[in-house]
Amino acid sequence: MRLLFYMSLVSLLSLSGIARAERLITVEPVVGYEQTQEAWPSAHSHDYLFYGARATAGLRLLSAEAEYLHGVDEESFPLQSQSYQKTLDNLKVGVRSRLGPGFFTVNLRAGVQAEQDKSSQTVAGVTVSSTSLAYHAYGGAGVGIRLARVLYLEAELVAILVNTQDLSQTQYQLTGGLGFGF
C-alpha cells in the first residue's frame, strides 16, 4: 500500500458570469510531497516533491476534471553501489461533484488515471532503464470548509485501483488544501 499526501495551494480563476457558487472553470496549481516505506533492496523510506495543476469545467453539481502531476524521485545506496531514479507523470481525467451549502461542501470524484513511469537503476556503474504506461480507475471523496469569503480548507481521500483482482495494491492519496477564491 502506498500513501500519498500532497498540499494543494490553490488559486481559482472564475472565467464566467455565473454566480460565485456556480463557477464554470477553475484552475489550481498543485505542489505535493510523498513519503513511501519500502523493503527492497533494504528497509528504507524515501521522499519526493512533485508539482502540477488541476482544472475543472462545469457546475458545482457536475464538472469535468483533469489533473496532471509530475515528480522526480532519486534514491542512493552508496554502501551497495546502487542508485535509482524515477520520473512519474500522472494524468487524471474524470468527473467531480460538489454538494452542500457554500460554507461546507462534500466533494465526490471518479475517473481514470494514466500513469507513465520512467525508471533507471544503476548498480556498480551499469544502468538499466525502463518505461511503463498504465491506466487505473480512481474514486474519492472529500470535505471543504469556507473560512472567509475568499479562503477555504479542503481534505480529500482518493483510492486508485491499481489491480482490480488484488485490492491490496490499491493506492490511497490523502490531500489537504488551502484555497483562495477570486
C-alpha positions in Angstrom: 0.0 0.0 0.0 1.3 3.5 -0.9 0.0 6.6 0.9 0.4 9.9 -0.8 0.0 13.3 0.8 0.0 16.5 -1.1 -0.9 20.0 -0.3 -2.8 21.9 -2.9 -2.0 25.7 -2.9 -5.0 26.9 -4.8 -5.7 30.0 -6.9 -9.1 29.8 -8.5 -9.9 31.7 -11.7 -13.5 32.4 -12.4 -13.9 32.9 -16.2 -17.7 33.2 -16.4 -20.5 35.5 -15.4 -22.1 32.6 -13.3 -22.7 33.3 -9.6 -19.8 32.6 -7.2 -21.3 29.3 -6.1 -21.6 28.0 -9.7 -18.0 28.5 -11.1 -17.7 27.4 -14.7 -13.9 27.0 -14.8 -11.3 26.6 -12.1 -7.5 26.1 -12.3 -5.5 25.0 -9.3 -1.7 24.7 -9.1 -0.7 21.6 -7.0 2.6 21.1 -5.1 3.0 17.8 -3.3 5.1 15.7 -1.1 5.1 11.9 -1.0 6.7 9.6 1.6 6.8 5.8 1.0 8.2 2.9 3.0 10.0 0.3 1.0 11.6 -3.0 1.9 13.8 -3.5 -1.2 16.8 -3.6 -1.5 16.8 -2.9 2.2 14.3 -1.4 4.5 14.2 2.4 4.0 11.9 5.3 3.3 12.2 8.0 0.7 10.5 11.3 0.0 10.0 13.3 -3.1 8.4 16.5 -4.2 6.1 16.9 -7.2 4.0 19.6 -8.9 1.2 20.0 -11.4 -2.2 21.5 -11.9 -5.9 20.6 -11.7 -8.7 22.1 -13.8 -12.4 21.7 -13.6 -15.1 22.9 -16.0 -18.8 22.8 -15.3 -21.2 23.4 -12.5 -20.8 22.6 -8.8 -23.2 19.6 -9.1 -21.3 18.0 -12.0 -18.0 19.1 -13.5 -15.3 17.6 -15.8 -11.9 17.5 -14.2 -8.3 17.0 -15.4 -5.2 16.8 -13.2 -1.6 16.5 -14.2 1.2 15.7 -11.7 5.0 15.4 -12.4 7.6 14.2 -10.0 11.2 13.0 -9.9 12.4 10.7 -7.1 16.1 9.8 -6.6 17.5 7.3 -4.1 21.0 6.4 -3.4 22.5 3.4 -1.6 26.3 4.2 -1.6 27.2 1.1 0.5 25.6 -1.2 -2.1 26.9 1.0 -5.1 23.2 1.4 -6.2 21.1 4.3 -7.2 17.6 4.7 -8.5 15.8 7.5 -10.4 12.1 7.5 -11.1 10.2 10.1 -13.1 6.4 9.8 -12.7 3.8 11.6 -14.8 0.1 11.2 -13.8 -2.9 12.4 -15.7 -6.4 12.1 -14.2 -9.5 12.7 -16.3 -12.9 12.3 -14.7 -15.9 13.9 -13.1 -16.3 15.9 -9.9 -19.3 16.9 -7.9 -19.6 19.4 -5.0 -22.6 19.2 -2.8 -23.7 21.3 0.1 -24.1 25.0 1.1 -21.4 27.5 0.4 -19.7 27.3 3.8 -19.4 23.4 3.9 -19.1 21.1 0.9 -18.8 17.4 0.2 -16.7 16.6 -2.9 -17.1 13.4 -4.9 -14.8 12.5 -7.8 -14.2 9.5 -10.1 -12.4 8.8 -13.4 -9.3 7.2 -15.0 -5.6 7.9 -14.2 -2.9 7.4 -16.8 0.5 6.8 -15.2 3.8 6.9 -17.0 6.8 5.6 -15.0 10.3 6.1 -16.3 12.8 4.3 -14.0 16.5 3.7 -14.1 18.7 1.6 -11.8 22.4 1.8 -11.6 24.3 -1.0 -9.9 28.2 -0.9 -9.9 28.2 1.6 -12.8 25.7 -0.4 -15.1 22.4 1.4 -15.7 19.2 -0.3 -16.7 16.2 1.8 -17.7 12.5 1.0 -18.2 9.4 2.9 -19.1 5.8 1.8 -18.4 2.4 3.2 -19.1 -0.7 2.1 -17.1 -4.3 3.1 -16.7 -6.2 2.8 -13.4 -9.7 3.8 -12.2 -9.9 6.2 -9.3 -12.6 7.4 -7.0 -12.6 9.7 -3.9 -14.5 11.9 -1.5 -13.6 15.0 0.5 -14.9 17.9 2.5 -14.4 21.6 2.3 -15.0 24.4 4.8 -15.1 28.1 3.8 -13.4 30.1 6.4 -13.9 33.5 4.9 -15.3 35.0 1.6 -12.1 34.0 -0.3 -10.5 31.4 1.9 -11.3 27.8 2.4 -9.8 24.4 3.6 -10.2 21.1 1.9 -9.3 17.5 2.7 -9.8 14.6 0.4 -9.1 10.8 0.1 -8.8 9.2 -3.3 -8.4 5.5 -4.0 -6.5 4.4 -7.2 -7.4 0.8 -8.2 -4.0 -0.4 -9.5 -5.2 -4.0 -9.7 -8.9 -4.8 -9.6 -8.1 -8.5 -9.0 -5.9 -7.7 -5.9 -7.3 -4.7 -4.0 -4.4 -4.8 -1.5 -2.4 -3.0 -4.3 -4.8 0.0 -4.1 -3.0 3.3 -3.7 -4.5 6.0 -1.4 -3.9 9.7 -1.8 -4.7 11.9 1.2 -4.9 15.6 0.2 -5.0 18.7 2.3 -5.6 22.1 0.6 -5.7 25.7 1.4 -7.6 27.7 -1.2 -8.0 31.4 -2.2 -11.0 32.1 -4.4 -11.3 35.1 -6.6 
